[in-house]
Amino acid sequence: MSTDTTDTNTDDTDEESGGHCSTADSDGEVAEEIAIISFERKLDTAHEIEDGIGDGYDRVDIIEYHGDVFEEHWGEYDCFIGLMASGIAMRKTAPLLDSKWDDPAIVVVDEELTWAIPITGGHHGANQVAHDLSTLGAVPAMTTASEAAGKQGVESKAKALDTHVVNGDSTVATNLAVLNDELGPVARLDGPRAVLVDDDVTVLKRNGDEGVVLGTGTVSGVKKEQVLDAWQDSLSALGLDFAAVDFVATGTRKEGEEGMYDAAQEIGAGVVLFEKETLEEFEGPSSSRSKELIGWPGIAEASAIAGGRDHELTREKERFDDAVTVAVGR
């Protein structure tokens, strides 16, 4: 799945803090069940798509095209991949469309896998699916304004924090602010609290109960398997598994560390990056060589504390395989 970057403020005020988060593109309801709608003569390509992206989704079905196929399966899938001309998909689905927050995502792709074009639901799974189709050679033709400009829309930020947008109409204004570099980081307000907002303020609400934060530091070039093993050992010691993870937290100096990002993608978690100044405010109890050598506080503990709602450590840092250091915050 795709990886993007968003800011998040984990303080209990609405002031900016210096963290941002990376994960798949969505409003919090990422596409998980996909139907590939294909003409009989294109079924070989449909199976190629299924083999190429199927492992990344809960369900990928191939359905042969007939005139009422979209209507027959409308509401059954998060996303339709139409292996057909865009005009066919548009004419057959237009009468079925109701709301961008409820309609399934639709992506069309040609038989040669040259283009993957999101038609509806760009921020609701279509951009993500088009990006995944790029692994098969298709060029993802993103037309949502923020992604076309190389920026991450509010719906994507929601997914990064495992939340959903409460007031969908607000995203017109806030995504315009994204385009103009005026939005700033997402502010997290801990309650109980009453908040009065205008129509140009997007409200995000968590999808489930608050989980734990995996504060993580790594050596350069760390392998995905090393990171996954370290996280699993840390969680197992607390009687937890990957389902309990809200997100992975680390320092900005670890941005782009491929092994860690791949591991986060494997467990379906975002990666929140904290600035040095933020980590200094939440320095952990254990001594750190990085502070002695380069002036940074220990990334694992500080990021776990900074990222947790209660700003507390559930488990102090432990180093694994001389490559990964993990602390758990809540």
C-alpha positions as CSV (number, residue, x, y, z in Angstrom):
1,M,0.0,0.0,0.0
2,S,1.0,3.6,-0.4
3,T,2.9,5.6,2.1
4,D,2.3,9.3,2.8
5,T,3.2,11.8,5.4
6,T,1.0,13.8,7.8
7,D,1.6,15.9,10.8
8,T,0.1,15.1,14.2
9,N,0.1,17.1,17.5
10,T,0.0,14.7,20.5
11,D,-0.1,17.4,23.1
12,D,-3.3,18.0,25.0
13,T,-3.7,21.5,23.6
14,D,-4.2,22.7,20.1
15,E,-0.7,24.0,19.8
16,E,1.6,22.5,17.1
17,S,4.2,19.9,18.2
18,G,6.4,18.6,15.4
19,G,5.3,15.1,14.6
20,H,4.0,13.7,11.4
21,C,2.6,10.3,10.4
22,S,2.9,8.0,7.4
23,T,0.6,5.3,6.2
24,A,-1.9,4.3,3.5
25,D,-4.2,6.8,1.8
26,S,-7.7,6.7,3.1
27,D,-10.3,8.4,5.3
28,G,-10.0,5.5,7.8
29,E,-12.0,3.0,5.8
30,V,-9.3,1.6,3.5
31,A,-10.4,-0.7,0.7
32,E,-10.2,-4.3,1.9
33,E,-12.6,-6.2,-0.4
34,I,-12.2,-5.7,-4.1
35,A,-14.1,-7.0,-7.1
36,I,-12.3,-7.0,-10.5
37,I,-15.0,-6.6,-13.2
38,S,-13.7,-8.0,-16.5
39,F,-14.9,-8.9,-19.9
40,E,-14.3,-12.6,-20.7
41,R,-11.5,-11.8,-23.2
42,K,-9.6,-10.0,-20.5
43,L,-9.8,-12.6,-17.8
44,D,-6.1,-13.5,-18.1
45,T,-5.3,-9.9,-17.1
46,A,-7.8,-10.0,-14.3
47,H,-6.0,-13.0,-12.9
48,E,-2.7,-11.2,-13.2
49,I,-4.1,-8.3,-11.2
50,E,-5.5,-10.8,-8.6
51,D,-2.1,-12.5,-8.3
52,G,-0.2,-9.2,-8.1
53,I,-2.2,-7.4,-5.4
54,G,-4.3,-10.0,-3.8
55,D,-2.1,-10.6,-0.8
56,G,-2.6,-7.0,0.3
57,Y,-6.4,-7.3,0.7
58,D,-8.9,-9.3,2.6
59,R,-10.7,-10.4,-0.5
60,V,-10.2,-10.0,-4.3
61,D,-12.9,-11.6,-6.5
62,I,-13.0,-11.7,-10.3
63,I,-16.5,-11.2,-11.7
64,E,-17.3,-11.5,-15.4
65,Y,-18.9,-8.4,-16.8
66,H,-22.6,-8.2,-17.8
67,G,-24.9,-5.2,-18.1
68,D,-26.1,-5.1,-14.4
69,V,-22.9,-6.4,-12.8
70,F,-22.2,-3.2,-10.8
71,E,-25.7,-2.8,-9.6
72,E,-25.9,-6.5,-8.6
73,H,-22.8,-6.2,-6.4
74,W,-23.1,-2.5,-5.3
75,G,-22.4,-2.3,-1.5
76,E,-20.8,-5.7,-1.4
77,Y,-17.2,-4.4,-2.1
78,D,-15.1,-1.5,-1.0
79,C,-13.7,-1.0,-4.4
80,F,-14.4,-2.1,-8.0
81,I,-11.5,-2.5,-10.5
82,G,-13.1,-2.1,-13.9
83,L,-11.0,-3.8,-16.5
84,M,-12.7,-1.8,-19.3
85,A,-13.0,1.6,-20.9
86,S,-13.6,4.4,-18.4
87,G,-16.8,5.3,-20.3
88,I,-18.4,2.0,-19.6
89,A,-17.6,2.1,-15.9
90,M,-18.9,5.7,-15.7
91,R,-22.2,5.0,-17.5
92,K,-22.9,1.9,-15.5
93,T,-22.1,3.3,-12.1
94,A,-23.3,6.9,-12.3
95,P,-27.0,6.1,-11.5
96,L,-25.8,4.2,-8.4
97,L,-23.7,6.9,-6.9
98,D,-25.1,8.6,-3.7
99,S,-22.4,9.9,-1.4
100,K,-18.6,10.0,-1.6
101,W,-18.6,8.8,2.0
102,D,-20.7,5.7,1.3
103,D,-20.0,4.8,-2.3
104,P,-17.4,2.2,-3.2
105,A,-14.2,3.3,-4.8
106,I,-13.9,2.7,-8.6
107,V,-10.7,2.3,-10.5
108,V,-10.5,1.6,-14.2
109,V,-7.5,-0.1,-15.9
110,D,-6.7,-1.1,-19.5
111,E,-5.9,-4.6,-20.6
112,E,-2.2,-3.7,-21.1
113,L,-2.0,-2.4,-17.6
114,T,-0.8,0.9,-18.8
115,W,-3.0,3.2,-16.7
116,A,-4.9,2.9,-13.4
117,I,-7.4,5.7,-13.1
118,P,-9.4,6.3,-10.0
119,I,-12.9,7.5,-11.0
120,T,-14.6,7.8,-7.6
121,G,-13.5,7.4,-4.1
122,G,-9.9,8.6,-4.6
123,H,-9.5,9.3,-0.9
124,H,-11.6,6.3,0.1
125,G,-9.4,3.5,-1.4
126,A,-9.2,4.2,-5.1
127,N,-5.9,6.1,-4.9
128,Q,-4.5,3.3,-2.8
129,V,-5.6,0.6,-5.2
130,A,-4.3,2.6,-8.2
131,H,-0.9,2.9,-6.4
132,D,-0.8,-0.9,-5.8
133,L,-1.6,-1.5,-9.5
134,S,1.6,0.5,-10.3
135,T,3.5,-2.6,-9.1
136,L,2.2,-4.3,-12.2
137,G,3.4,-1.4,-14.4
138,A,0.2,0.7,-14.5
139,V,0.7,4.4,-14.1
140,P,-1.6,5.7,-11.3
141,A,-3.4,8.7,-12.7
142,M,-4.4,10.5,-9.5
143,T,-6.8,13.4,-10.0
144,T,-7.7,14.3,-6.4
145,A,-6.2,17.8,-6.0
146,S,-4.0,17.2,-3.0
147,E,-2.5,14.0,-4.4
148,A,-2.1,15.5,-7.9
149,A,0.0,18.2,-6.2
150,G,2.0,15.6,-4.3
151,K,0.4,16.3,-1.0
152,Q,-1.7,14.3,1.4
153,G,-5.3,15.1,1.9
154,V,-7.2,15.2,5.2
155,E,-8.8,11.9,4.6
156,S,-5.3,10.4,4.3
157,K,-4.3,12.0,7.6
158,A,-7.3,10.4,9.2
159,K,-6.3,6.9,8.1
160,A,-2.7,7.6,9.3
161,L,-4.1,8.1,12.8
162,D,-6.6,5.2,12.6
163,T,-9.5,7.6,12.7
164,H,-12.5,8.6,10.5
165,V,-13.8,12.0,9.5
166,V,-16.9,13.0,11.4
167,N,-18.0,16.1,9.4
168,G,-17.3,15.2,5.8
169,D,-18.4,18.6,4.4
170,S,-15.5,20.3,6.1
171,T,-12.9,18.6,4.0
172,V,-13.4,20.9,1.0
173,A,-12.0,23.8,3.1
174,T,-9.3,21.8,4.9
175,N,-8.0,20.1,1.7
176,L,-7.8,23.5,0.1
177,A,-5.7,24.5,3.1
178,V,-3.5,21.4,2.4
179,L,-3.0,22.6,-1.2
180,N,-2.0,26.1,0.1
181,D,0.3,24.7,2.8
182,E,-1.9,26.3,5.4
183,L,-3.4,23.4,7.4
184,G,-0.7,22.7,9.9
185,P,-0.5,19.6,12.0
186,V,-3.5,17.6,13.3
187,A,-4.2,18.8,16.9
188,R,-5.2,16.1,19.4
189,L,-7.5,17.2,22.2
190,D,-7.8,14.9,25.1
191,G,-11.1,15.0,27.0
192,P,-13.5,15.2,28.6
193,R,-13.8,18.5,26.7
194,A,-16.4,20.3,24.7
195,V,-15.1,21.8,21.4
196,L,-16.8,24.4,19.2
197,V,-15.7,24.4,15.6
198,D,-16.6,26.1,12.3
199,D,-17.4,24.5,9.0
200,D,-13.8,24.7,7.9
201,V,-12.5,22.5,10.8
202,T,-12.4,18.8,10.1
203,V,-13.1,16.6,13.1
204,L,-11.4,13.2,13.4
205,K,-12.6,10.4,15.7
206,R,-10.8,7.3,16.6
207,N,-12.0,4.1,15.0
208,G,-11.6,2.0,18.2
209,D,-10.2,2.0,21.7
210,E,-6.9,3.6,22.4
211,G,-4.0,1.2,21.9
212,V,-0.3,1.3,22.4
213,V,2.5,3.1,20.7
214,L,5.6,1.3,19.5
215,G,8.5,3.7,20.1
216,T,11.3,2.5,17.7
217,G,14.9,3.2,17.0
218,T,16.9,1.3,14.4
219,V,20.3,1.1,12.8
220,S,20.5,2.2,9.2
221,G,19.6,-0.5,6.8
222,V,17.6,-2.6,9.3
223,K,15.6,-5.4,7.8
224,K,11.9,-5.7,8.0
225,E,12.0,-9.1,9.7
226,Q,14.3,-7.7,12.4
227,V,11.8,-4.9,13.2
228,L,8.8,-7.3,13.2
229,D,10.5,-9.7,15.5
230,A,11.5,-6.9,17.9
231,W,7.9,-5.5,18.0
232,Q,6.4,-9.0,18.5
233,D,8.7,-9.8,21.4
234,S,8.0,-6.4,23.1
235,L,4.2,-6.8,22.7
236,S,4.2,-10.5,23.8
237,A,5.9,-9.5,27.0
238,L,2.8,-7.4,27.7
239,G,0.3,-10.0,26.6
240,L,-0.5,-8.0,23.4
241,D,-0.3,-8.5,19.7
242,F,-0.1,-6.3,16.6
243,A,-3.9,-5.6,16.8
244,A,-3.2,-3.5,19.9
245,V,-0.9,-1.0,18.1
246,D,-2.1,2.5,17.3
247,F,1.0,3.5,15.4
248,V,4.7,3.3,15.4
249,A,6.6,6.3,16.7
250,T,10.2,7.4,16.0
251,G,12.4,10.4,15.3
252,T,12.5,12.5,12.1
253,R,16.1,11.3,11.6
254,K,14.7,7.9,10.9
255,E,12.4,9.1,8.1
256,G,12.5,6.8,5.1
257,E,14.1,3.9,7.0
258,E,12.8,1.2,4.5
259,G,12.9,-1.8,6.9
260,M,10.8,0.0,9.5
261,Y,8.3,1.4,7.1
262,D,7.9,-2.0,5.4
263,A,7.3,-3.6,8.9
264,A,4.8,-0.9,9.8
265,Q,2.9,-1.6,6.5
266,E,3.0,-5.3,7.3
267,I,1.1,-4.8,10.5
268,G,-1.2,-2.0,9.1
269,A,0.2,0.8,11.3
270,G,1.3,4.3,10.5
271,V,4.7,5.8,11.3
272,V,4.7,9.0,13.3
273,L,7.9,11.0,13.2
274,F,8.8,13.4,16.0
275,E,11.1,16.3,15.8
276,K,14.2,16.4,18.1
277,E,12.7,19.3,20.1
278,T,9.5,17.3,20.8
279,L,11.5,14.2,21.9
280,E,13.5,16.3,24.3
281,E,10.3,17.2,26.1
282,F,9.5,13.6,26.6
283,E,12.9,12.1,27.4
284,G,12.7,8.6,28.8
285,P,14.2,7.2,32.0
286,S,17.0,5.1,30.5
287,S,20.4,6.4,29.5
288,S,21.0,6.9,25.8
289,R,24.2,6.7,23.8
290,S,22.6,8.8,21.1
291,K,22.4,11.7,23.4
292,E,26.0,11.4,24.3
293,L,27.1,11.0,20.7
294,I,24.8,13.2,18.6
295,G,22.7,15.1,21.1
296,W,19.4,13.3,20.4
297,P,17.5,11.8,23.4
298,G,16.8,8.0,23.2
299,I,14.4,7.7,20.3
300,A,12.5,4.6,21.4
301,E,11.4,5.8,24.9
302,A,11.0,9.5,24.0
303,S,8.8,8.8,21.0
304,A,6.8,6.1,22.8
305,I,6.1,8.7,25.6
306,A,5.4,11.5,23.2
307,G,3.0,9.4,21.1
308,G,0.9,8.0,23.9
309,R,-2.3,9.7,25.1
310,D,-1.2,9.5,28.7
311,H,2.5,10.2,27.9
312,E,3.6,7.1,29.9
313,L,5.8,4.2,29.3
314,T,4.2,0.8,29.5
315,R,7.5,-1.0,28.8
316,E,11.0,0.5,28.9
317,K,13.3,0.2,25.9
318,E,14.9,-3.1,25.0
319,R,17.5,-3.6,22.2
320,F,17.0,-6.6,19.9
321,D,19.6,-8.1,17.5
322,D,21.8,-5.1,17.9
323,A,19.6,-3.4,15.3
324,V,16.2,-2.4,16.8
325,T,15.3,-0.7,20.1
326,V,11.7,-0.8,21.2
327,A,9.8,0.9,24.0
328,V,6.0,0.7,24.4
329,G,3.9,3.8,25.4
330,R,0.2,4.3,26.1
